[in-house]
């Protein structure tokens, strides 16, 4: 069977994950939303929902050709509302086409009936103007008038990325407006970045977000900085980050405590650093991503550590998830040697790291943050600047506290369903149709249902983050009872040898 050719504006059925096929339309994505790498896909706006997503081409089918079969297999109320929305859209489009056709026909008749009269009058008018020495003004074409009164009447200018950032979108697609609101419509003062490769939105709170704007090349890749980049730590997160830096053309020198992990990246074009000190001394900006506060300190302060390679102007970016006290201490020793420091922990997992879709939370040296723009765009979909050192560490712990607590609750719900004789799969199907539906929920439940706990985010690290978040609450005398309860469940899972499994293995704490 020949492949069906799809293009912008087509109505389609789109399949996303475990969700049933849903009617949508292929549209242009927001300019600051990067297309997934290595996949042929289209950006689809779904009818009857506030959802939109990049969908692989093999998960798309033409709407009209497959409408009958889709309606037969899907009977839900929301599904029917979505189909009704498509039909209403088609009726409106047909009405506009008919109105345009009538307008064009009427205009043609008017042109034909008066053309001779206009010709006579026009000829006489031109002769008179020429005799008087006046300029001739070319009248507006009636064809142009017809176009603007017909099909073009409904056309609205789509704002550029910078226009979207500078003011709320008016008369734009409300679906995209909803998407952009979640990232940009806040009390903010916006301005052009120095490099013109970023669009920056600085909030009154002092936080700033940077996203890919006009800095992408024609082929969709990031224009790499000419600075030499170093990277220390090639774990689940670091490996994906380095891979994307190399793919986007950055010059990268790598080091890892277990040297064998460097081999693959050397084959991809990276250079090998023998020690952290050597990497820092030979590179302009060195990133590090390690497991916990102790590892972060040892990397900087230990033998042949980062501090020994720091000299004035050298830049160090710590992407590890640690506590604010640790990152503040590291910043002080780096700056004391004349170096520049930025903390930039990342929110995501191994898959998002591999896909270059992490969220970066940064704080510290603002100039260094901007110098890292091409690197952040290669490794993530969004980055936020949160002000002084320590703020990013605190925010990252809060984010992971919420995520870890949610995961423990998911596991608790699935086990309760099981012991009360309810179908765990049905529970997941119900959750996926409700307000809690998310990729995270679906993936983690699938891990549990399939008994597959291959690590995407190590259980031991989410427990570490919960512990640090609880300590953060204690430091400001703020209660964290939900996190404390979740932490105990993860500790039990660790006691059951689940530390090196995915965080979803917390499920096993409930069944033993």
C-alpha positions as CSV (number, residue, x, y, z in Angstrom):
1,X,0.0,0.0,0.0
2,X,1.5,3.4,-1.0
3,X,2.2,5.9,1.7
4,X,-0.3,8.7,2.0
5,X,1.1,12.1,1.5
6,X,0.2,14.6,4.3
7,X,0.7,18.4,4.4
8,X,0.0,21.5,6.4
9,X,-3.7,22.0,6.9
10,X,-4.8,18.4,6.4
11,X,-7.4,16.9,8.8
12,X,-6.0,13.7,10.3
13,X,-6.5,11.0,12.9
14,X,-3.5,11.1,15.3
15,X,-2.4,8.3,17.6
16,X,-0.5,9.4,20.7
17,X,0.8,6.7,23.1
18,X,-1.9,4.5,24.5
19,X,-4.6,7.0,23.7
20,X,-7.2,6.2,21.0
21,X,-6.9,7.8,17.6
22,X,-8.2,11.4,17.8
23,X,-9.3,13.9,15.1
24,X,-6.9,16.8,14.5
25,X,-5.4,19.2,12.0
26,X,-1.8,19.5,10.9
27,X,-0.7,23.1,11.8
28,X,2.4,25.1,12.2
29,X,4.0,24.7,15.6
30,X,4.9,27.7,17.8
31,X,8.2,29.0,16.6
32,X,9.9,28.3,19.9
33,X,8.9,24.7,19.9
34,X,11.6,22.4,18.6
35,X,10.8,19.4,16.4
36,X,11.9,16.1,17.8
37,X,15.1,15.0,16.3
38,X,15.4,12.0,14.0
39,X,11.7,11.6,13.6
40,X,9.5,12.4,10.6
41,X,6.5,14.0,12.3
42,X,3.8,16.7,12.1
43,X,2.5,19.1,14.7
44,X,-1.1,18.3,15.3
45,X,-3.8,20.4,17.0
46,X,-6.5,18.0,18.3
47,X,-10.2,19.0,18.1
48,X,-12.4,19.1,21.3
49,X,-9.4,19.3,23.6
50,X,-6.6,21.7,24.6
51,X,-4.0,19.2,23.4
52,X,-1.4,19.4,20.7
53,X,1.7,17.3,20.0
54,X,4.3,16.2,17.6
55,X,3.0,13.0,16.0
56,X,5.1,10.5,14.0
57,X,3.9,10.3,10.4
58,X,3.2,6.5,10.8
59,X,0.7,7.4,13.6
60,X,-1.3,9.6,11.3
61,X,-4.2,8.8,9.0
62,X,-6.2,11.0,6.7
63,X,-9.5,12.1,8.3
64,X,-12.1,11.5,5.6
65,X,-10.7,8.1,4.5
66,X,-10.7,6.6,8.0
67,X,-13.6,8.4,9.6
68,X,-16.1,5.5,9.3
69,X,-13.7,3.0,11.0
70,X,-12.7,5.4,13.7
71,X,-16.2,6.2,14.6
72,X,-17.0,2.5,14.9
73,X,-14.3,1.8,17.4
74,X,-14.6,4.9,19.6
75,X,-17.9,5.6,21.3
76,X,-17.0,8.0,24.1
77,X,-18.8,11.3,24.7
78,X,-15.6,13.4,24.4
79,X,-14.7,11.6,21.2
80,X,-18.1,12.3,19.7
81,X,-17.8,16.0,20.7
82,X,-14.4,16.1,19.0
83,X,-15.9,14.6,15.8
84,X,-18.7,17.1,16.0
85,X,-16.1,19.9,16.3
86,X,-14.5,18.6,13.1
87,X,-17.8,18.6,11.2
88,X,-18.6,22.1,12.4
89,X,-15.2,23.2,11.2
90,X,-15.8,21.7,7.8
91,X,-19.3,23.3,7.6
92,X,-17.8,26.7,8.4
93,X,-15.0,26.2,5.8
94,X,-17.5,25.1,3.2
95,X,-19.7,28.2,3.9
96,X,-16.7,30.5,3.5
97,X,-15.8,28.9,0.2
98,X,-19.3,29.3,-1.1
99,X,-19.4,32.9,0.0
100,X,-16.1,33.5,-1.6
101,X,-17.3,31.9,-4.9
102,X,-20.5,34.0,-4.9
103,X,-18.5,37.2,-4.2
104,X,-16.1,36.3,-7.0
105,X,-19.0,35.6,-9.5
106,X,-20.7,38.9,-8.5
107,X,-17.5,40.8,-8.9
108,X,-16.9,39.2,-12.3
109,X,-20.4,40.2,-13.5
110,X,-19.9,43.8,-12.2
111,X,-16.5,44.0,-14.0
112,X,-18.0,42.7,-17.3
113,X,-21.0,45.0,-17.2
114,X,-19.0,48.1,-16.5
115,X,-15.7,47.4,-18.3
116,X,-16.7,49.2,-21.4
117,X,-17.9,52.2,-19.5
118,X,-14.8,52.3,-17.4
119,X,-12.6,52.0,-20.5
120,X,-14.3,55.0,-22.1
121,X,-14.2,57.1,-18.9
122,X,-10.7,56.0,-18.1
123,X,-9.4,56.9,-21.6
124,X,-10.9,60.3,-21.4
125,X,-9.6,60.8,-17.9
126,X,-6.1,59.8,-18.8
127,X,-6.1,62.2,-21.8
128,X,-7.2,65.0,-19.6
129,X,-4.6,64.4,-17.0
130,X,-1.9,64.1,-19.6
131,X,-3.0,67.4,-21.2
132,X,-2.8,69.0,-17.7
133,X,0.6,67.5,-17.0
134,X,-0.6,65.5,-14.0
135,X,0.7,62.1,-12.8
136,X,-1.3,59.1,-13.5
137,X,-2.3,57.1,-10.4
138,X,-2.8,53.4,-11.1
139,X,-6.2,52.3,-9.6
140,X,-6.3,49.4,-7.2
141,X,-7.0,46.2,-9.1
142,X,-10.5,44.9,-8.8
143,X,-8.9,41.4,-8.7
144,X,-6.9,42.4,-5.6
145,X,-10.1,43.8,-4.1
146,X,-11.9,40.6,-4.8
147,X,-9.2,38.5,-3.2
148,X,-9.1,40.7,-0.1
149,X,-12.9,40.5,0.2
150,X,-13.0,36.8,-0.3
151,X,-10.5,34.1,0.8
152,X,-8.0,36.6,2.3
153,X,-10.6,38.3,4.4
154,X,-10.3,35.7,7.1
155,X,-6.5,35.7,7.1
156,X,-4.8,37.0,10.3
157,X,-1.2,37.8,10.6
158,X,0.6,35.2,12.7
159,X,3.0,37.0,15.2
160,X,6.7,36.3,15.3
161,X,8.3,34.7,18.3
162,X,9.5,38.1,19.6
163,X,6.0,39.5,19.1
164,X,4.5,36.6,21.1
165,X,6.9,37.3,23.9
166,X,6.3,41.1,24.0
167,X,2.5,41.1,24.3
168,X,-0.4,38.7,24.6
169,X,-1.4,37.1,21.3
170,X,-4.6,38.7,19.9
171,X,-6.7,37.1,17.1
172,X,-4.3,34.2,16.9
173,X,-5.2,30.5,17.2
174,X,-6.6,30.2,20.7
175,X,-5.1,26.7,20.9
176,X,-1.6,28.0,20.4
177,X,-2.3,31.0,22.7
178,X,-3.1,28.5,25.4
179,X,0.2,26.7,24.8
180,X,2.2,30.0,24.8
181,X,0.4,31.3,27.9
182,X,1.8,28.5,30.0
183,X,5.3,29.7,29.3
184,X,5.1,33.4,28.5
185,X,2.0,35.3,29.7
186,X,3.1,36.4,33.2
187,X,3.9,39.8,34.6
188,X,7.1,40.4,32.7
189,X,9.5,42.8,31.1
190,X,10.7,41.3,27.8
191,X,13.7,42.4,25.7
192,X,16.0,41.2,22.9
193,X,19.0,39.2,24.0
194,X,22.4,40.5,23.3
195,X,23.2,37.7,20.8
196,X,19.8,37.8,19.0
197,X,20.0,34.0,19.3
198,X,17.6,33.9,22.3
199,X,14.3,35.2,23.3
200,X,14.4,36.1,26.9
201,X,11.5,36.9,29.3
202,X,12.4,38.3,32.7
203,X,9.7,38.1,35.4
204,X,9.3,40.6,38.2
205,X,10.5,37.8,40.5
206,X,13.9,37.9,38.9
207,X,13.5,34.6,37.0
208,X,14.1,34.4,33.3
209,X,13.3,31.8,30.7
210,X,15.3,31.3,27.5
211,X,14.0,29.3,24.6
212,X,15.1,28.6,21.1
213,X,13.9,31.4,18.8
214,X,15.6,32.6,15.7
215,X,18.9,30.9,16.6
216,X,18.1,27.7,14.8
217,X,19.6,27.1,11.4
218,X,17.7,26.3,8.3
219,X,17.9,22.6,9.0
220,X,16.5,23.0,12.5
221,X,19.8,22.5,14.3
222,X,21.3,24.9,16.9
223,X,24.1,27.2,15.8
224,X,26.9,26.1,18.2
225,X,29.1,28.4,20.2
226,X,32.7,28.7,19.2
227,X,33.7,28.2,22.9
228,X,35.4,24.9,23.9
229,X,33.0,22.8,26.0
230,X,34.0,20.4,28.7
231,X,31.7,17.8,30.3
232,X,32.2,15.8,33.5
233,X,30.0,12.8,34.3
234,X,28.4,10.5,31.8
235,X,25.5,8.9,33.7
236,X,21.9,8.6,32.5
237,X,21.5,12.3,32.1
238,X,25.0,13.3,31.2
239,X,25.3,10.8,28.3
240,X,22.2,12.2,26.5
241,X,23.4,15.8,27.1
242,X,26.8,15.1,25.6
243,X,25.4,13.3,22.6
244,X,23.2,16.3,21.8
245,X,26.0,18.8,22.2
246,X,28.1,16.8,19.7
247,X,25.2,16.4,17.3
248,X,24.7,20.1,17.3
249,X,28.3,20.8,16.4
250,X,29.8,21.7,19.7
251,X,33.5,21.0,20.5
252,X,33.4,18.8,23.6
253,X,36.0,17.3,25.9
254,X,34.7,14.5,28.2
255,X,35.7,12.9,31.4
256,X,34.1,10.2,33.5
257,X,35.2,8.4,36.6
258,X,34.7,5.1,34.7
259,X,36.8,5.9,31.7
260,X,35.2,3.3,29.5
261,X,32.0,5.3,29.3
262,X,33.9,7.9,27.3
263,X,34.7,5.6,24.4
264,X,31.4,6.0,22.6
265,X,31.6,9.7,22.7
266,X,35.2,9.7,21.5
267,X,33.9,7.8,18.5
268,X,31.3,10.5,17.9
269,X,34.0,13.2,17.9
270,X,34.6,14.2,21.5
271,X,38.0,14.7,23.0
272,X,39.2,12.8,26.0
273,X,40.2,14.6,29.2
274,X,42.4,12.7,31.6
275,X,41.3,14.5,34.8
276,X,38.6,17.1,35.7
277,X,41.4,19.6,36.2
278,X,42.7,19.0,32.7
279,X,39.2,19.4,31.2
280,X,38.6,22.7,33.0
281,X,42.0,24.1,32.1
282,X,41.7,23.3,28.4
283,X,38.0,24.3,27.9
284,X,36.2,27.7,28.1
285,X,33.0,26.3,29.8
286,X,32.9,23.0,31.7
287,X,29.6,21.3,32.6
288,X,29.3,18.7,35.3
289,X,26.5,16.3,36.1
290,X,27.0,13.9,39.0
291,X,24.8,12.0,41.4
292,X,24.7,13.8,44.8
293,X,26.3,16.5,47.0
294,X,29.3,14.3,48.0
295,X,30.1,13.5,44.4
296,X,29.7,17.2,43.4
297,X,32.1,18.3,46.1
298,X,34.7,15.5,45.4
299,X,34.7,16.5,41.7
300,X,35.6,20.1,42.6
301,X,37.7,19.7,45.7
302,X,39.3,16.3,45.3
303,X,42.6,15.2,43.8
304,X,43.1,16.6,40.2
305,X,39.7,18.2,40.7
306,X,38.0,21.1,39.0
307,X,39.4,23.7,41.4
308,X,43.0,22.9,40.3
309,X,42.1,23.8,36.7
310,X,40.2,27.0,37.5
311,X,41.9,30.3,36.6
312,X,40.5,33.7,35.9
313,X,37.8,33.6,33.1
314,X,37.3,29.8,33.3
315,X,33.6,28.9,33.6
316,X,32.0,26.0,35.6
317,X,28.4,24.9,35.3
318,X,27.2,22.4,37.8
319,X,24.1,20.5,36.5
320,X,23.9,18.1,39.5
321,X,20.8,18.1,41.7
322,X,22.2,19.0,45.1
323,X,21.2,21.2,48.1
324,X,21.6,25.0,48.1
325,X,24.4,24.8,50.8
326,X,26.5,22.6,48.6
327,X,26.1,24.6,45.5
328,X,26.8,27.9,47.4
329,X,30.0,26.4,48.7
330,X,31.1,25.3,45.3
331,X,30.3,28.7,43.8
332,X,32.4,30.5,46.5
333,X,35.5,28.4,45.9
334,X,35.3,28.7,42.1
335,X,34.8,32.5,42.2
336,X,37.6,32.8,44.7
337,X,40.0,31.5,42.0
338,X,38.7,34.0,39.5
339,X,36.3,31.6,37.8
340,X,32.7,32.1,36.8
341,X,30.0,29.9,38.2
342,X,26.5,28.8,37.2
343,X,24.3,26.1,38.7
344,X,22.0,24.5,36.2
345,X,20.2,21.3,37.4
346,X,17.9,19.7,34.9
347,X,14.4,18.4,35.2
348,X,13.7,15.3,33.1
349,X,14.8,11.7,32.7
350,X,17.0,9.6,30.5
351,X,14.6,9.7,27.5
352,X,14.1,13.4,27.7
353,X,17.9,13.8,27.9
354,X,18.4,11.7,24.8
355,X,15.7,13.7,23.0
356,X,17.2,17.0,23.9
357,X,14.0,18.0,25.7
358,X,15.2,18.7,29.3
359,X,14.2,21.7,31.3
360,X,17.2,23.6,32.7
361,X,16.9,25.6,36.0
362,X,19.9,28.0,36.3
363,X,21.2,30.5,38.8
364,X,24.4,32.5,39.4
365,X,26.4,34.3,36.8
366,X,23.9,35.9,34.4
367,X,26.5,36.5,31.7
368,X,27.6,32.9,31.8
369,X,23.9,31.8,31.5
370,X,23.7,33.7,28.2
371,X,27.1,32.3,27.1
372,X,25.6,28.8,27.5
373,X,22.6,29.5,25.3
374,X,23.5,27.2,22.4
375,X,24.4,24.4,24.8
376,X,21.1,24.8,26.6
377,X,19.2,24.8,23.4
378,X,20.9,21.6,22.3
379,X,20.1,19.8,25.5
380,X,16.7,21.2,26.4
381,X,13.4,22.7,25.3
382,X,13.4,25.5,27.9
383,X,15.8,27.1,30.4
384,X,15.0,29.4,33.3
385,X,17.3,31.8,35.1
386,X,16.3,32.1,38.7
387,X,18.7,34.7,40.1
388,X,21.3,34.1,42.8
389,X,23.1,30.9,43.4
390,X,21.0,28.4,45.5
391,X,17.7,29.3,43.9
392,X,18.0,26.7,41.2
393,X,18.9,24.0,43.7
394,X,15.9,24.8,45.8
395,X,13.5,24.9,42.9
396,X,14.9,21.6,41.5
397,X,14.4,19.9,44.9
398,X,10.8,21.2,45.0
399,X,10.1,19.9,41.5
400,X,11.5,16.5,42.3
401,X,9.7,16.4,45.6
402,X,6.4,16.8,43.8
403,X,7.3,14.2,41.1
404,X,8.5,11.7,43.7
405,X,5.4,12.0,45.9
406,X,3.2,11.6,42.8
407,X,5.0,8.5,41.8
408,X,4.5,7.0,45.3
409,X,0.8,7.8,45.1
410,X,0.5,6.2,41.7
411,X,2.1,3.0,43.0
412,X,-0.2,3.1,46.1
413,X,-3.3,3.5,43.9
414,X,-2.3,0.5,41.7
415,X,-1.7,-1.8,44.6
416,X,-5.0,-0.7,46.3
417,X,-6.8,-1.5,43.0
418,X,-5.2,-5.0,43.0
419,X,-6.0,-5.9,46.6
420,X,-9.6,-4.8,46.2
421,X,-10.1,-6.8,43.1
422,X,-10.1,-4.0,40.6
423,X,-8.3,-4.0,37.3
424,X,-5.0,-2.1,37.3
425,X,-5.2,-1.6,33.5
426,X,-8.7,-0.2,33.9
427,X,-7.5,2.2,36.5
428,X,-4.8,3.4,34.2
429,X,-7.3,3.8,31.3
430,X,-9.6,5.9,33.6
431,X,-6.7,8.1,34.8
432,X,-5.6,8.6,31.2
433,X,-9.0,9.9,30.3
434,X,-9.1,12.4,33.2
435,X,-7.3,15.5,34.4
436,X,-4.3,13.5,35.6
437,X,-3.5,12.2,32.2
438,X,0.2,12.7,31.3
439,X,3.1,11.0,29.6
440,X,4.7,10.5,33.1
441,X,1.6,8.8,34.5
442,X,1.3,6.5,31.5
443,X,4.9,5.5,31.3
444,X,5.3,4.8,35.0
445,X,2.1,2.8,35.1
446,X,3.2,0.8,32.1
447,X,6.5,0.0,33.9
448,X,4.5,-1.4,36.8
449,X,2.0,-3.3,34.7
450,X,4.8,-4.9,32.6
451,X,7.2,-5.4,35.5
452,X,9.8,-3.5,33.6
453,X,11.9,-1.3,35.9
454,X,14.8,-0.5,33.7
455,X,16.1,2.9,35.1
456,X,15.0,6.1,33.4
457,X,15.4,7.9,36.7
458,X,17.1,6.0,39.4
459,X,15.0,5.2,42.5
460,X,17.9,6.0,44.8
461,X,18.2,9.5,43.3
462,X,14.6,10.4,43.7
463,X,14.8,9.3,47.3
464,X,17.9,11.5,47.7
465,X,16.0,14.4,46.3
466,X,13.1,13.8,48.7
467,X,15.5,13.7,51.6
468,X,17.1,17.0,50.6
469,X,13.7,18.6,50.0
470,X,12.5,17.6,53.5
471,X,15.7,19.1,54.9
472,X,15.0,22.3,52.9
473,X,11.6,22.5,54.5
474,X,13.1,21.9,57.9
475,X,15.5,24.7,57.4
476,X,12.7,27.2,57.0
477,X,10.4,25.5,59.5
478,X,7.9,24.5,56.7
479,X,6.1,21.2,57.0
480,X,6.5,18.6,54.2
481,X,4.3,15.7,55.5
482,X,3.5,14.3,52.0
483,X,7.2,14.2,51.0
484,X,8.1,12.7,54.3
485,X,5.6,9.9,53.9
486,X,6.7,9.2,50.3
487,X,10.4,9.2,51.5
488,X,9.7,6.4,53.9
489,X,8.2,4.3,51.1
490,X,11.2,4.9,48.9
491,X,13.5,3.9,51.8
492,X,11.6,0.6,52.1
493,X,12.0,0.1,48.4
494,X,15.8,0.7,48.7
495,X,15.9,-1.9,51.5
496,X,14.3,-4.3,49.0
497,X,17.3,-3.8,46.6
498,X,15.4,-1.5,44.2
499,X,18.0,1.4,44.4
500,X,19.3,0.9,40.9
501,X,15.9,0.4,39.3
502,X,13.6,3.1,38.0
503,X,11.7,5.2,40.5
504,X,8.5,3.3,39.5
505,X,10.0,0.3,41.4
506,X,8.7,2.0,44.5
507,X,5.6,-0.1,43.7
508,X,7.5,-3.1,45.1
509,X,7.5,-1.5,48.5
510,X,3.8,-1.9,48.6
511,X,3.6,-5.6,47.6
512,X,6.3,-6.9,50.0
